[in-house]
């Protein structure tokens, strides 16, 4: 299989994630688009790892680290969302300005 197809798919996923992260008003939608960015990077690591040297697993090891970091980021992000919803009854980005007081 040609790596160009996976790189095109990865760039499409990355562009969708970047567009969603820049235009989202909702914190949950923002976290989901950040996960899309991480998955696009993971797809690139796996593609280059398989295309350059199939016996070398460095790309796969990077993907495991990224998945671990993404899981921690999701847990912390959801804790922030729950806390802000309890205090502000909203998860919109505009409501976070009230926390500056």
N, C-alpha and C positions, 0 to 999 in steps of 0.2 A: 504494500500500500504506500502511496506517495505521501510524504510529510506535508506537502503544500496544502492538501485538503484540510488537514488538522490545524495548520497555521491560519488558514482563512477562517475556519470555524472559531478558533480561539480569538482572532481579532474581532469577529462579529460579536462574540460573547463579551469581550472586553469593552467594546464600544457601547453595547447595550447597558452594561453595568455602569460605565462612566456617565452615560446620559442619565440613567436613573438616579445615580448618586448626586449629580448636580441639580436635578430638577425635583427631587423628592421633598415633600413637605411633612411627611410622616416618618417617624424614627424607625419603625419596623421596616418600612419599605427601603429606607437607607441601609439598614443592616443586611437586607436581602441582596441589594445591589452590590454591597461590598463583598458578599459571598460570591457573587458572579465574577467580580474582579479576581478574587483568589482562585476560583476554578479555571479561569482563563489562563492564569499563570501556571497552574498545575498542568493543564493540557500542554502548554508550551514546554515545560520541563520534561514531561513524559515523551513528547514528540522528539525533542532533541536528544534525549537519552537513548531512545530506540533507533533514531536515524544515524547517530554518530558511532555508537558502540553498544551493541546489544548485550555484551557480557558485563559492561560497567553499569552499576545501578545507582550512580550518584544522583540522577534526576529523580529516581523513585524515593530516595532518602529525603531529598528536598521537599517532595510532595507530602511525605509523612509529617515533616516538621510544619509545613504550611497548614495541613489539616488540623494539627494539634493547636496551632496558634489561632486558627479560625474558630475552633470549638471554644477556646478560652475567651476570645473576643465576643462570641455570641452569648456566652454565659454572663459576662460582665455587662454587655449591652442590654440583655433582657432584665438584669437586676436594676440597671438605671431606669429602664422603661417602667418597671413595676413601681419603683420608688417615686418617680415623677407622676405616674398616674394616681398614686395614693395621695400625693400632696396637691396636685394641680387638676386632677380629673381630665387630663388631656395628654396626648403623646405627640402633639404637633410641635415643630421646632419653634414656632413663635411663642409658645407658652413657656419656654425655658428662660426667656428674659425676665420673668417674674422671680426667678431664683436668685437674681443678683442683689436683691434687697437685704 
